[in-house]
Amino acid sequence: MTEYTASIPVTHLFTMVLTQARADRHDYVGPFGRRVFDRARGGTLTGAKVNGKVLDLLATDYGYASLDGKIHSIEAYITAQAEDGTVILMQMRGRASPTYGAGQSRVQIQFTVGAGPYEWLNGFQAIGIGSESGTDNKYEIYGLNGAPLDDTSALEAGDPALRTALPASFLLQRQSQHTPGAERHIIQSPLGGRYLTLAEGGGGFEGPKLRGEFLPGYSWSPHKMGMQNDQPLLHYDVKTLLREADGTPILMSYVGVFSAAAPPGAWLTATLFEVPEGPHGWLNEVQAVGFGQSSGGGAFYKVYALA
């Protein structure tokens, strides 16, 4: 039996099936690498919290793939409609790779939903456990709702809809440094608010297989900023260039949500990596999640790879 170092607390949101997800595939290699485009022909959302349909022509993956086809970088936009007519936009990124096995994937999702009975989805950073079923793709979608736990007893539930935690392995912890009193720029425009931050002082990271530093000037965060139910709501979209102790550059891209759904003063994130081939190339294959909080004038994270 595989031993996992942590369990990730989650709430099951819904099961999503993308119908004929690979029936209309476009796959080519260009000067910027290999692209694999897929378009689902509709689908369904079913669960205790959300029921509805995936809209035809509005569920497309504009992904990348390794030249040998073993790793698929998912970059999809999916539009669904709940039973009451509410439109739900999902931005999905993730990995299908040998780490997860043939026909398996792990994804991250952020929601954009208007005011009404489903606006609570905006406050969740979601992840998905994906599997191929014939020509369809099936995803169990969960909302992250707390700090990772060392206790793995919650991993036993067999029914995906009843699971309260998912298995993961510790990857790294990281501390970014911010200059005291540094100006933070806010943009309030007709298209919404933006809150811009960066790790001016760099920082460091370490884990069982990794250790290194931030590169100042290569980490910044054009967060989307708003309010929901009189509480601050931020959607993070961060890119950070790390340098491993052996000199390997590591691009760490992560999204996240700061909302009332997270523990007070903390935020929940989902992370992907891009790394050159070599001793750290395994990072390209994993979908990770993170738990962040303010610490020492910067931000402290613990990051875990989903099993």
C-alpha positions as CSV (number, residue, x, y, z in Angstrom):
1,M,0.0,0.0,0.0
2,T,1.3,3.5,-0.9
3,E,2.2,5.6,2.1
4,Y,1.2,9.3,1.9
5,T,2.6,12.0,4.1
6,A,-0.6,14.0,4.3
7,S,-4.3,14.3,3.6
8,I,-5.8,17.3,2.0
9,P,-9.2,18.3,3.5
10,V,-11.8,18.7,0.8
11,T,-15.5,19.1,0.1
12,H,-17.0,17.2,-2.8
13,L,-18.7,19.8,-5.1
14,F,-19.9,17.7,-8.1
15,T,-19.0,15.0,-10.6
16,M,-18.4,16.4,-14.1
17,V,-18.6,14.3,-17.3
18,L,-17.3,15.8,-20.5
19,T,-19.0,14.0,-23.4
20,Q,-16.8,12.8,-26.3
21,A,-14.0,14.9,-25.0
22,R,-11.4,13.6,-27.5
23,A,-13.6,13.0,-30.5
24,D,-12.5,16.3,-32.2
25,R,-8.8,16.4,-31.5
26,H,-6.2,18.7,-33.2
27,D,-2.6,17.7,-32.5
28,Y,0.5,19.4,-34.0
29,V,4.0,20.4,-33.4
30,G,5.0,24.0,-34.1
31,P,7.9,26.3,-33.2
32,F,6.6,26.7,-29.7
33,G,6.1,23.0,-29.0
34,R,3.4,20.4,-29.3
35,R,-0.2,21.5,-28.9
36,V,-3.2,19.2,-28.3
37,F,-6.7,20.8,-28.7
38,D,-9.8,18.9,-27.5
39,R,-13.4,20.0,-27.5
40,A,-16.1,18.2,-25.5
41,R,-19.6,17.9,-27.0
42,G,-21.5,18.8,-23.8
43,G,-21.7,16.9,-20.6
44,T,-23.2,16.9,-17.1
45,L,-22.6,18.1,-13.6
46,T,-24.2,16.0,-10.8
47,G,-23.9,16.2,-7.0
48,A,-25.4,17.2,-3.8
49,K,-24.4,20.9,-4.3
50,V,-24.5,21.4,-8.1
51,N,-26.5,19.9,-10.9
52,G,-26.6,21.0,-14.5
53,K,-25.1,20.6,-17.9
54,V,-21.9,21.4,-19.8
55,L,-22.6,23.6,-22.8
56,D,-21.7,22.4,-26.2
57,L,-19.0,24.4,-28.1
58,L,-18.0,26.0,-24.7
59,A,-15.7,23.3,-23.2
60,T,-12.3,23.4,-24.9
61,D,-8.8,22.4,-23.8
62,Y,-6.0,24.5,-25.4
63,G,-3.3,22.3,-23.9
64,Y,0.3,21.5,-24.5
65,A,2.0,18.1,-24.6
66,S,5.5,16.7,-24.4
67,L,6.9,15.6,-27.8
68,D,6.6,12.0,-26.8
69,G,2.9,12.5,-25.7
70,K,3.5,11.2,-22.2
71,I,2.7,14.5,-20.4
72,H,-0.4,16.6,-21.3
73,S,-0.6,20.1,-19.8
74,I,-4.3,20.8,-19.6
75,E,-5.4,24.4,-20.2
76,A,-9.2,24.3,-20.5
77,Y,-12.2,26.7,-20.2
78,I,-15.5,25.0,-19.5
79,T,-18.9,26.7,-19.3
80,A,-21.7,25.0,-17.5
81,Q,-25.3,25.9,-16.8
82,A,-27.0,24.9,-13.5
83,E,-30.5,23.6,-13.4
84,D,-31.8,27.1,-12.5
85,G,-30.1,28.7,-15.6
86,T,-27.0,30.1,-13.7
87,V,-23.9,30.1,-16.0
88,I,-20.7,28.8,-14.4
89,L,-17.3,29.4,-15.9
90,M,-14.5,27.1,-15.0
91,Q,-10.8,27.8,-15.8
92,M,-9.1,24.4,-15.6
93,R,-5.4,23.6,-15.7
94,G,-3.6,20.4,-14.8
95,R,-1.6,17.4,-15.7
96,A,-2.2,14.0,-17.3
97,S,1.1,12.1,-16.9
98,P,2.7,8.8,-16.0
99,T,2.7,9.8,-12.4
100,Y,-1.1,9.3,-12.4
101,G,-1.3,6.4,-14.8
102,A,-2.9,5.8,-18.2
103,G,-6.1,7.8,-18.7
104,Q,-5.8,9.6,-15.3
105,S,-5.3,13.3,-14.6
106,R,-5.3,15.8,-11.8
107,V,-6.6,19.3,-12.4
108,Q,-7.1,22.7,-10.7
109,I,-10.2,24.9,-11.2
110,Q,-11.2,28.4,-10.4
111,F,-14.8,29.5,-10.8
112,T,-16.4,32.7,-12.1
113,V,-20.1,32.9,-11.2
114,G,-22.5,35.8,-11.0
115,A,-24.6,36.8,-7.9
116,G,-27.1,34.2,-6.9
117,P,-27.4,30.7,-5.5
118,Y,-24.1,29.5,-6.9
119,E,-21.9,32.5,-6.2
120,W,-20.3,30.6,-3.2
121,L,-18.3,28.7,-5.9
122,N,-16.2,31.8,-6.4
123,G,-14.8,31.3,-2.9
124,F,-13.4,27.8,-3.5
125,Q,-10.1,26.8,-5.0
126,A,-11.1,23.5,-6.5
127,I,-9.2,20.4,-7.7
128,G,-10.3,17.5,-9.7
129,I,-9.5,13.8,-10.0
130,G,-9.9,12.9,-13.7
131,S,-10.3,9.6,-15.6
132,E,-11.1,8.6,-19.1
133,S,-14.2,6.5,-19.8
134,G,-14.4,5.5,-23.4
135,T,-14.5,8.8,-25.3
136,D,-15.7,10.7,-22.2
137,N,-13.7,12.4,-19.4
138,K,-15.0,12.1,-15.9
139,Y,-13.8,14.4,-13.0
140,E,-14.6,14.3,-9.3
141,I,-14.4,18.0,-8.4
142,Y,-13.5,19.0,-4.8
143,G,-13.1,22.3,-3.0
144,L,-10.1,22.8,-0.8
145,N,-11.2,23.8,2.6
146,G,-8.3,23.6,5.1
147,A,-4.7,23.0,6.0
148,P,-3.2,19.6,5.1
149,L,-3.3,17.1,7.9
150,D,-0.8,14.5,9.0
151,D,-3.7,12.2,10.0
152,T,-4.6,10.0,6.9
153,S,-7.6,8.3,8.5
154,A,-10.0,10.4,6.4
155,L,-8.7,8.8,3.2
156,E,-10.7,5.6,3.5
157,A,-14.1,6.6,2.0
158,G,-14.7,4.6,-1.2
159,D,-17.5,6.7,-2.7
160,P,-15.9,9.8,-4.3
161,A,-18.9,12.0,-3.2
162,L,-18.3,11.0,0.5
163,R,-14.6,11.7,0.6
164,T,-13.5,14.4,3.0
165,A,-9.8,14.2,2.2
166,L,-7.4,13.3,-0.6
167,P,-3.9,11.7,-0.4
168,A,-0.8,13.8,-1.0
169,S,2.9,13.9,-0.5
170,F,4.9,16.8,0.9
171,L,6.9,18.6,-1.7
172,L,8.4,21.8,-0.2
173,Q,7.9,24.7,2.1
174,R,8.8,28.2,0.9
175,Q,9.2,31.6,2.4
176,S,9.0,34.7,0.3
177,Q,10.3,38.1,1.5
178,H,8.6,41.4,1.0
179,T,10.3,44.8,1.6
180,P,8.7,46.5,4.7
181,G,6.6,49.5,3.6
182,A,6.9,48.7,-0.1
183,E,4.1,50.2,-2.2
184,R,1.2,47.9,-3.2
185,H,-0.5,48.9,-6.4
186,I,-4.3,48.5,-6.8
187,I,-6.2,48.9,-10.1
188,Q,-9.9,49.5,-9.9
189,S,-11.2,49.4,-13.5
190,P,-14.5,48.8,-15.2
191,L,-13.4,45.2,-15.7
192,G,-12.8,44.6,-12.0
193,G,-10.1,45.1,-9.3
194,R,-6.5,44.0,-9.4
195,Y,-4.1,43.8,-6.4
196,L,-0.4,43.6,-7.5
197,T,2.2,42.1,-5.2
198,L,5.7,40.7,-5.6
199,A,8.4,39.1,-3.5
200,E,11.0,42.0,-3.7
201,G,13.4,40.3,-1.3
202,G,13.3,36.9,-2.9
203,G,13.2,34.0,-0.5
204,G,14.0,30.3,-0.2
205,F,12.4,26.9,-0.4
206,E,13.3,23.4,0.8
207,G,11.8,19.9,0.8
208,P,12.8,16.2,0.8
209,K,14.1,16.4,-2.8
210,L,14.4,20.2,-3.4
211,R,16.2,23.2,-2.0
212,G,16.9,26.6,-3.5
213,E,16.0,30.3,-3.8
214,F,13.6,32.7,-5.4
215,L,14.9,35.0,-8.1
216,P,13.8,38.6,-7.2
217,G,12.0,40.3,-10.1
218,Y,10.6,37.0,-11.3
219,S,7.8,36.6,-8.8
220,W,4.7,38.7,-9.0
221,S,1.0,38.3,-8.5
222,P,-1.7,40.2,-10.4
223,H,-4.5,39.1,-8.1
224,K,-8.2,39.6,-9.0
225,M,-9.8,41.5,-6.1
226,G,-13.4,41.8,-5.1
227,M,-15.9,41.4,-2.3
228,Q,-18.4,38.6,-1.6
229,N,-21.0,38.8,1.2
230,D,-19.1,41.8,2.6
231,Q,-15.9,39.7,2.8
232,P,-12.7,40.2,0.7
233,L,-12.3,37.8,-2.2
234,L,-9.1,37.4,-4.1
235,H,-8.3,35.0,-6.9
236,Y,-4.5,34.6,-7.2
237,D,-2.6,34.0,-10.4
238,V,1.1,33.8,-9.6
239,K,4.3,32.9,-11.5
240,T,7.5,32.5,-9.5
241,L,10.9,31.5,-11.0
242,L,12.9,29.4,-8.6
243,R,16.5,28.2,-8.8
244,E,17.4,24.9,-7.3
245,A,20.6,24.5,-5.4
246,D,22.1,22.7,-8.4
247,G,21.3,25.6,-10.7
248,T,18.1,24.1,-12.3
249,P,15.5,26.8,-13.0
250,I,11.9,25.9,-11.9
251,L,8.9,27.8,-13.0
252,M,6.2,27.5,-10.3
253,S,2.8,28.7,-11.5
254,Y,-0.1,28.7,-9.1
255,V,-3.6,30.0,-8.6
256,G,-5.4,30.3,-5.4
257,V,-8.3,31.8,-3.5
258,F,-8.5,34.0,-0.4
259,S,-12.0,33.9,0.9
260,A,-14.3,33.1,3.9
261,A,-14.0,29.4,2.8
262,A,-10.4,29.3,3.8
263,P,-9.1,29.3,7.5
264,P,-8.8,32.8,8.9
265,G,-5.7,34.6,7.6
266,A,-4.8,31.8,5.1
267,W,-5.3,31.0,1.5
268,L,-5.5,27.8,-0.6
269,T,-3.6,27.3,-3.8
270,A,-3.0,24.9,-6.7
271,T,0.4,24.6,-8.3
272,L,2.0,23.4,-11.5
273,F,5.7,23.3,-12.5
274,E,7.8,23.6,-15.6
275,V,11.3,22.2,-15.4
276,P,14.0,21.2,-17.8
277,E,14.6,17.5,-18.4
278,G,17.0,16.2,-15.8
279,P,17.0,15.3,-12.1
280,H,13.9,17.5,-11.3
281,G,11.9,16.7,-14.4
282,W,9.4,14.7,-12.4
283,L,7.9,18.0,-11.2
284,N,6.5,18.5,-14.7
285,E,4.2,15.5,-14.1
286,V,2.4,16.5,-10.9
287,Q,-0.5,18.6,-9.8
288,A,0.2,20.2,-6.4
289,V,-1.8,22.1,-3.8
290,G,-0.6,24.6,-1.3
291,F,-1.6,26.2,2.0
292,G,-0.4,29.8,2.4
293,Q,-0.4,32.4,5.2
294,S,1.4,35.7,6.1
295,S,4.6,35.1,8.0
296,G,7.7,37.3,8.8
297,G,6.9,40.1,6.5
298,G,6.3,37.8,3.6
299,A,4.3,34.7,2.7
300,F,4.9,31.1,4.0
301,Y,3.6,28.1,2.0
302,K,3.6,24.4,2.3
303,V,3.1,22.6,-1.0
304,Y,2.0,19.0,-1.6
305,A,1.8,16.8,-4.7
306,L,-1.6,15.1,-5.2
307,A,-1.5,11.4,-5.4
